[in-house]
């Protein structure tokens, strides 16, 4: 029995190390704060600060993309220097400060229609003053510029905070168990249940408070949740039994610059990075290009490693050259045309992989290629799935009949359906795979991916069908959005846990961490792709709520019909090529 198992057994609660419940509570409150503001974000920008849909999508995309990318850095710093406990505390402090800052609203934006004669002088967003008596030639929106700067700083605090906390709280859970401890899987199940409980409660409570009593109440409640998580972790961190401490504590005390040691240099670096992140959350194109570039480097690098990590010596330079040239051309297009970019990227990878198979037919190469294809396919799934905080939230706000008797369901509250359905179906799905496996009927991993992507498409099919039964005012019954969330969740259960397992099983041992990072880079990219897709149904007016509901429904239905066919088409393609992918997995199931 390992030391970790022995020490944990001495302080168990309900059959698991007490430290598990510290992580459970901390992650529950962190997810409470995260999801509590996520589904309010786009509504807040478009309804309070009167952003156009496109501008609001840009902020959401940049923020969400960074939230999923920065944990790679936070995890690396914790592994090499800080240790998980210190990283979690620092991240929680930043998150608490960020959510507290989010509670500052400033004054609500105002719209002046073209032709209006100003009764008093007004100051435009750029500082220009228009005198009283001026007749406006164009529509003008006056926003609280100071409040928006504070808002972006709050997003920067939250983003960097998640980067330090998110990867390391999960790692601590794994450290609490020995390598062969049979309780490990059930421990992670308990931990992930905390994530979904926090998400479910927060989306309902914070959404209701924010849309009913004021945005600051919703954001403030999210902040209180994070503060509770920080207090819980600080009070009970001793129950982690030293598993989250730095591996080389003396290294942290080494001098970095002058009186500043390496530990404080990391903290100061994290604080200084807030300025860069503050700029990035306001510049979605930069975030998007960075995600694309890093993902390409990761995929090509891992495949190259698999080529050289075998008995066959040498590298297929023709394949590599063709791939890199093709993808370099695509990089130029990344600034303007995402469809061309993704197409060229995939073309380059296909050329690279094809030539590689001629000379690199080892098990490691085949498994690596299959893993990279699976990871690339997740961009499609998550781009569809992440419409939830974007176009689907605006859809719920603008065209959904949200009345249930005398009660009106707030648009942001529908985001809780995903977490609710996961809590209902996660265990039955896990049991289903076991039941099918015993009978030899369990689908292969590529087929599960295909089924997951197809269900994401079918979710939008439910909304397309529901639009055919809209009432005279152009409003759609809630049941269709509920069905869409159900299908998206069952699709997630087919793909997400299976995908994480595939990363650990298919990747070469020496680069399993990099492979897992590539998985999350693909997820980060999908966040910006999702918001760019949402722009296809953008309503670029500051008063969308006064627009004709039927025309809005037509716009959203057109987008969802397109996404339905994308999901069904890509999912079917994955199923069709699954025999080839299964062969490339060389016995890995």
N, C-alpha and C positions, 0 to 999 in steps of 0.2 A: 504494500500500500504506500502511495506517495506521501510526501510530507504535507502537500496541500490537502489531500483527502483526510489525513489524520487530524490536522489542525481544525479543519472544518467540522469534522465529526464531533469534536469536543464542544462545539457551540451551535448545534443545530436547532432549528425551529421548524416544526412541521416537516421534518425530514430533509431540510436543506440548510446550508450555511446561513447564519443570520445576516451575513453581508449581502446575500442575494436580495433580501427585503429592503436593505438600504438602497441598493441600486434600483430596485423596483420602484420605490417611492420617489427617488430623485428623478428617474427617467419619466415617471408618470407626470410629475409636475413640470418637467422641462417640455414634454410633449403637450401638456396642457397650455403652456404659455405659447408654444410655437403654433399649434393649430388654432388656438384662441384668436390669434391675430391674422393667420394666413387667409382665412375665408372672409375676413373683414377688409383686407387690404385693398383689393380692386374696387369694392363698393365705396370705401372711404375716399379713394383718389377720384373716382368719377362723380360721386354724389356730393362730396363736401368741398374738395378742392377743384372740382369741375375739370379734371383732366379729360381729354378725349380718350376714347377707348384705346386707341393705338398707343398713346403716351402712357396710359395706365398699364397696358400689357408690357411695355418696355421695362417699366420699373419692376413689375412682378417677375418677369423673365430673368432680368439681371440678378435680382435678389435671390430667387429660388435656385438659379444656376450656381451662384456663389455658395449658397448654403450647402449644396451637395458636393461642391468641389473642395472647399477649404478644409473639411475634415481629413483630407489626405495629408495636409501639412501639419495639422494638429496631432494626428496620430503619430507622424514621424518624429515630431519634437518630444512627444511623451515617451516613445520607445527609446530614443537615444539619450534624452536628458532628464526631463521633468519627472517622469513616472506618471501613472494615470491619475493618482489622487490629486496631485498639485495641478495637473492640467484641468481636471474637472472643476476644482474650486475656482481657478482663474476664469474658466469659461462661464461658470455659473454667475460669478460677479459681473462679468461683462453683460451677460444676458439680463440679469436683474436690472442693471443700469439702463440697458437698451429698452426694455419694456416699460420702465418707469418714464423714460423720455418720450415714448410713444404716446403717453397720456396727454401730452401738450398738443392742443389742436390749433391754437391761433384763431383768427376770425375766418368765417366761412367765405368762400370765393363768391363773387358777384358777377353777373352777366349784364352787359349793356348792349342792347340791340342796335343795329345800324339804323341811323335816322334819329336817334335819341339826342335831345338837346340837354346838355349837362346843366343841372341846377346848381352844382358846386364843383369845384376843382377836384380832379382825381389823379392819383399817381399810378402809372402803369407798372407792370412787373419789372421793366428795364430801368425804372427810375424817372422816365419822362412824365412831366406834369401837363395835363390838359386843363386849360382854364375853364371856368364856369361860362356857359353860353356856347361852348363848342358843340357843333353838330357832328355826330359820329358817322364816318363813311362806312365803317365795317363793324361787325360784332366785336366786342372787347370783353375779355374775362380778366377780372382783377383778383389776384391771389395773394395770400399772405406769404410773401417770399421768405421772411424770417422763419415762419413756422415750417415751411417746406425744407429749409436747410436743417432745422432741428430734426425733422422727420427723417431725412436721409442719414443724418448722424445716428439716429436711433437704429435704423436698419443696419448701419455699419457695425454698431455695437453688437447687435443680435447675430449678425452673420459671423463675425470673428468669434463670438462666444460659442456658437454652435460648433465652429471649427475645432475648438479646444475640448468641448464637453462631449459631443455626440459620439466620436469614435472610441473614446476612452472609457466611457461608462459601460459600453458593451464589452470591451476587452476585460474589464475588471470581473465581470460575471464569469467569463471563461477561466480566469485565474483562480477563482474560488474552488474549482474542481480539479482533481487529478486527471491526467490524460485518459485513464481508463475508468474513470468514475461513471457508473451507469446512470447517475442522476443528472448528468450534464444536459442532455436533451430536454428533460422535463424542467430543469432550471431555466433554460432559455425560453421555454414555452411560457413559464410564469412571468419572466421578465418582459417578453413581448406582449403579454396580456396587459401589463402596466402601460405600455405605449398606447394601446388601443383604448383602454379605459380613459387615460388622460385626453386623448384625441376626441373621444365620443362626448365626454362631459364638457370639455372646453368649447367645442364647436357649437354646442347647444347654448351653454350659459353665456359665453362671451359674445356670441352672435346675437343672442336675444338682448343682452344689455346694450351692446353697441348700436344696434339698429332701433331699439325702443327708447332708450334714455340718453343716448349720445355716444359718439365714438370713443371718447375718453373713458367711459365706463367699461366698455368692452376691452379696450387695450389695457386699462388699469387692472381689470380682473385677471388678465393674462399675466401681468407683471406680478401681482400678488401670488399667483401660482408658482412662478419661478422663484420668488423669495422663499416660499415654503419649501421648495425643493432644495435650495441652498442651505437653509437652516437644518433640514433633515440630514443632509449629507455631512455638514460640519459637526452636528451633535453625535452622530452615530458612526463616524468614519473609523473609529477604533475597531468596529466589528469586521472591517475588511482584513484584519489579521496580518497586515503588512504586505499583502499581495499587490497593492497598488503603488508601492514605493519605488523610487528610482533605483535602477540596477547599480549605478555608480554614483552614490550621493556626493562623494568627495569631488567628483567632476563638476558638479554644480557650483562649488565654492571657488573654483579656479577663476583667476582674474581674466576678464574679457577686455575691458578698456578702463584704465585708471582704477578707481575704487569700485567699479561695477563688475560683479562676478557674472558667470554665465547664466545663472538662474534669473537674476534681475535683468540681464540683457534680453532674455526671451520675453519676459513680461513687458519691458520697454518696447521691444520690437513689435509685440502684439498691439500695444497702444499706438505706436507710430503707424502701423499698418491701417489703422482706422481711417487715416486721411486718404490712402489709396482706395480702400473699399468704398469710402464715401463718394469718390469720383466714379468708381466702377458701377455702382448701383444706379447711377444716372446716365450710364453709357452702355446700353445693352449690346450694341454691335461689337464693342471691344471684348466684352465677356464672351460673346458667341464665337468670335474668331479664335480666342484663346482656348476655348473648350475644344473646338474642332482640331486645332493644331496639336494640343496635348494628347487627344485621343488617337490621332494618327501616329504620333511618335510612339505611344504606348503599344498600339496594335502591331505596327511594323517591327518595333523593337523586340516584342515578345516572340513574334514569328521568326525573326532572325536568330534569336537565342535558341529557339527550338531546332533551327537548321544546324547550328554549330554544336549543340549539346547532344551529340550522338557519335556513333562510330565513323560515319561518313565525314570526311574532312572537307572543308571548303564551303563557300557560300555561293549561291546562285546570283551572281552579280547582275546578270541580264534581267532577272525577275525583279530584283531590288531596284535597279535603275529605272525600268519601265514604270514600276509602281510609284516611285518617288517623283518622277517627272510628271506623271499623270496627276498625282495628288497636289503637286506644286501649282499646276495650272488651276486646279480646283480651288486652291487657297486664294488665288486672285479673285475668283468669282464669289468667294465666301462673303465679301463685303456687300454684295448686291443681290445675289441670286442663290438662295439656299437650295432650290431644287437642282440646279445645275451642279452646285458644289457637292451635294450628297451623291448625285449620280456619278460624277467623276471620281469621287473618293471610292465608291464601291467598285467602279470599273478598274481602278488602280489595284485595289486589294484582290479582285478576282484574277487579274493578270499575274500579280505577285504570287498568289496561292497556286495558280495553275502551273506556272513554270516550276515552282518549288516542288510540286508533287512528282515531277519527272526525275528529280535527283534526290529528293528527301522524302522517302516513303516510310520513315520509322514510325513507331507507335507514338512517340512524343510529338513529332511534327503533326501527325494526323489529329491527335487530340487537341493540340494547340490551335490548329486551324478551325476545328469544330467549335471550340470555345469562343474564338474571336467572332465567328459567324453568329453564334448565339447571342453574344454581347451586343453585336451590331443590331440584331433584330429587336433587342429590348428598347432601342431608341424609338422604334415605331410604337411599341406597346405603351411606353410611358408618355410619349407625346400625345397619344389618345387619352390615356388615363388621366393625365394632369390637366385636361380641360376642366376638371372639377372646380379648381379655384379660379379659373378664368372664365371661359365662355359659358360654362354650365351654371356658374353663379350668377352671371349677368342674365342668362336665360331665365333662371328662377326668379330673378328680381323683376324682369320686364314682361314676360309672356306666360308665366305660370299662374294658374289659379291657386293661390296659397291659403285660401280660406277654408277652415275646418269648423263648421258651425259658426260660433261667434268669435272664434280665435283665428288670428292670422299667423301663419308660420313664416318666420323671417327667412329671407333668401339664403343668408349665410349658414343657417342651421342645417340645410340639406347636406352639407359636407360631412356631418356626423354619420350619415348612412354607411359610408365605407367602413369606418371603425366598428359600427354596430354589427354589420354583416360579417366582418372578420371574426368578431367574438362569437358569433353564432355558428359559423361554418368552418373555422380553421381546424378544429379537432375532427369533425366529420370528414373533411377532405383528407387529412392525414390518415385517418382510418380507412378511407376508400382506397388509397394507393396500396396500403398493406393488404387489404382484402383482394384487390385485383392481382397483386403480385403473387399471392399464394395460389392463384388459379392460372397464372401465366398470362394474364390479360393486361397487365399494367402497361400503359403507353410508354414509349421511349421518351427521353428528355426532349429531343427536338419536336416530337409530336405534342407533348405538353405545352411547349412554347407556342406551337401553331394554334393549339386550342385556346390558349390564353389570349393571343392576339385576335383571333376570330371572335371571341366573346367581347373584347373591347369594341370591335366593329358592330356586333349585334346590339351592344348597349346604345349606340347611336341610332341603330335601326329602330329601337323602341321609341326614341324621340321622333324619328321620321314618321313612324306609324301613328304616334299620338297626335301629331300635327294634323292628321286627317280627321280627327275628332274634336278639333277646337270649337269653342262656343262662338256665338255671333260676335263677341267682342275680340276674338282672336286669342282667347286664353285657353291653355292646355291643362288638363287635369293632372294633379300631382302624381298619380299612380305611375305615369309614364316615366317621370324622372326617377322615381323610386326603383322602377324596373331597370332603368339604365345603370344606376349605381349598383344594383344587385349583380348584373351581368359583368360590370367592370370589376367588382370584387371577386367573383368566382374566377374571372380571368386572371386576376392578380394571384390568387391562391394556386392556380395552375403554373404560373411562371415565376413569381418572385422567390418563394422558398426553394423551389426546385433549382432555380438559377444560381442562388448562393451556394447550394450544395454542389452544383456542377463545377463552379469555379474551383472549389477545394479538391475535387476529384480529377478534373481534366488538366489542370495546370501543372507545369513542372515544379517540383518541390522548391527549387531555389528562387522561383519568381512567383510563388503563390500570393504573396503580399501585393506585388505589382499587379498581378492579374485581378485581385479583388479591387485594387484601386482603379483599374481600367473599367471594371463593372460600374463603379460609382461615378467615374468620369462620363460614361455613357448615360447614366441617369441624369447627371448635371446638364449634359448637352440637351437631353430631351426636354428639360424645363424651358429652355429658351426656344427650342423648336415648337413646343406646345403653345407658347404665347404668340409666336409668329403665325402659327396656324389660326389661333383665335382672332388675329387681325383680319382674317378673311371675312369675318362677320362683324368687323368693327363699325360702331355707329359714331361717327365723328361729329357729334353735336353735344353741346353741354346740357341740353334738356331732353335727353333720350326718353325720359319717363313720359313726356308729353307726345311722343311720336305715336303713330298709328300702330296698335299692337299687332294687327294682321300683317303689316309690312315687316315689322320686326320678326315675327314668326317665320315669314317667308325667307328672310335673310339667314336666320339661324338654321332653319331646316335645310337650306341649300348647303351650308357648311357640313351639317351632320350627315347628310346623304353622301357627301364626298368622303367623310371619315369612315362611314359604314363600309363603303366599297374598299377603301384602303385597308381597313382591318381584316375584312373577309379575304381580300386578295393576297395580302402578305401572309396571313395565317395559313391559307390554303397552300401557298408556295412552300412554306416551311414544312407542312405535312408531306407534300409531294417529294421534296428532297430529303426527307427524314431517313429513308433507307441508306442514302449515301452518307449522311452525317452519322448515322448509327454505326456504319462500317468503319468510318474514320475514328470512332471512339475506341475501337479495338478492345471490346469487352467491358468497358466501363458503363455502368448502368445508372 
